[in-house]
Amino acid sequence: MRKFFSLLIVSLFVVSFIATTAFAAAEIKTGTLTSVDSAKGTIVFCPKDTKNEITLKANKKVIGKFQAKDKVRVTMDAGVASKIDKDRGAVVPKPGC
């Protein structure tokens, strides 16, 4: 019985560790949308203070609300934009993307 509880506690610890690291992998960045392709379900995003563009997959219904040059905050993980919001405090970026 004691082995069972020890195994149970270790298993719960491992599962909670894996779940925590999975959620921690998401990254939030602000920047400008360079292009939006609703048909393909992709956006091209230029994070603030960089000149690198990132192409991300996104929900077609969500990206239909946005257009190129919108200032946004993107929550992304492994090439997928899981959440996109208008960046209310955005300032006009320096030339670049």
N, C-alpha and C positions, 0 to 999 in steps of 0.2 A: 504494500500500500504506500509505503514511503517513497519507493522508486517511482510510482505512478505520479504522485504529487510533484516530485522533483522534475520529472519529465514534462509534466504539464506546465510548470512555472518556466522552465527553459523554453518550451515551445511558444508560450505567450510572449516571452521576452523577444524571441527571434521574429515573430510575426509583427510585433509592435515596432521593432527596429526597421524592418523592411518597409512597413507602411509609412513610417516617418521619413525615411530617406526618399521614398517615391514622391511624396508631396513636396519635399524640399528642393527637388530638381527643377520645379517651375521657376521661371525668371520673369520679372516685370521690367519692361523698358518703355520709355517715352520716346517719341520721335514723330516722323512724318511719313504718311503713306505716299509712296512713289507711284504705285499703280494698284488698281483693284480689278480682278477678273472674276466676276460673279459666276460666269458659265463654268469656269474651271475650279472655282472655289479656292483661289489663291490671292494673296496680297504680296506686294513688294514693299518692304518697310525699311526706312533708314533711321536707325537709332540716333538720338541726340548726341552731339559731340563726336560723331564718327562720319566717315565717308563711305562706309561699307553698307551695301544693301543686303537685306535678308529676305528670301522668298519663303513664305509660310503658307501652309494649308489652313483653311478656316471654313467654318460653317457658312454655306452659301446664303442663308437667310440673314445671318449677322452682317456679313460684309456688304450686302446689298444696301445697307444704311450709310455706307461710307463712300468717299470718292478720293481721287488723287489729291494730294496737298493738304489733306485733313491732318491735324495734329492729334495724335492718339496715344493711349497707354495700352500696351499689348502684354498680356500674360501668355508666355510661350513655353513649350516644352517639346523637345525632340522634333523641331520643324513644324509644330502645329500651334496655331494661335487659339488658345482655349477661351480667351476673353479679350474683347476689344472695347475700349471706352474712349469717348472724346476727352482730350486733355484740356480741361477748362483753364488751367494756369499756363498754357503754352505761350511761348514767345516766338517771334519769327526767327527761324534758325539761320545761321550763317550759310553762305553759299557752299554747296557740297552736293548732297543727294538731292 
